[in-house]
């Protein structure tokens, strides 16, 4: 069976996403697999791969992706479907006028469980929106005309910081053919925060008000002080607007576990990644303490870093040891499956 080339179209704004996907399919003579066709499937990402594989391989397919499909799941399904589909690109359609509001949303979507098909696991809509941007090979800005030039410059620089490897285009009426030079590659799987932690951060577009910095701290964080910092100082914007932060951290009350720091706008999740004692001899330690990338607007790097340092253990607390740390107040959700993770 011949391999079918697939272009995936993602985006938070359903009407704009659907319109772009339809126009792109018409322009390139590809078959269109709409979000409405996938929405009822127990596994929309896998369904997209199956339906794409049945289309004409000479023309290929355009897949419009529903809101509740994590971009990483879609990439995995289309990139590894028995060589029957090949992901050519991920086009993220962004409504410029609503981007900042979309990244500040605090509501959740129920995702489909791949095994049962039941909508049960919850994911923050702001996280899903950010992943669409971060893993895109191309970003198309629509409805950008009403923005004043300085505001548009901030939006474009912010997108470039979130997704440094993506090609950014302003839609000028008609849809452009975004035919890629090469298929979707592992290079696209380098969001801005990953590039920042890897020392390869080089956004194409910049603005004096948009910036990023890396925060490192070897001491564990006091969970009570961290929660107060997030709720009472970072969220209200004391240090500027933190749009995105991500990386690795350790809470003193769970000091043996490296956690994923996953934050967008008003939503933060700390998820367990690895237990120290389960590392094999050849395994690399993800982080000794905190290693977090921050991206935002009007950020005061020095004051934010100082505030984060204040949330870390003091000399006296650190010297008291883990037995003492276990008694610290910890308002974060319990990691019920932490012991099962590597």
Secondary structure, 3 states (H helix, E strand, C coil): CCCEEEEEEECCCHHHHHHHHHHHHHHHCCEEECHHHHHCCCCHHHHHHHHHHCCCCCCCEEEECCCCCCHHHHHHHHHCCCCCEEEEEEEEEEEHHHHHHHHCCCCEEEEECCCCCCEEEEEEHHHHHHHHHHCCCEEEEECCCCCCHHHHHHHHHHHHHHCCCCEEEECCCCCCCCCCCCCCCHHHHCCHHHHHHHCCCCCCCCECCEEEEEEEECCCECHHHHHHHHHHHHCCCCCCEEEEEEEEECEHHHCCEEEEEEEECCEEEEEEEEEHHHCCCCCCCCCCCEEEEEEEECCCHHHHHHHHHHHECCHHHHHHCHHHHCCCCCCCCCCCCHHHCC
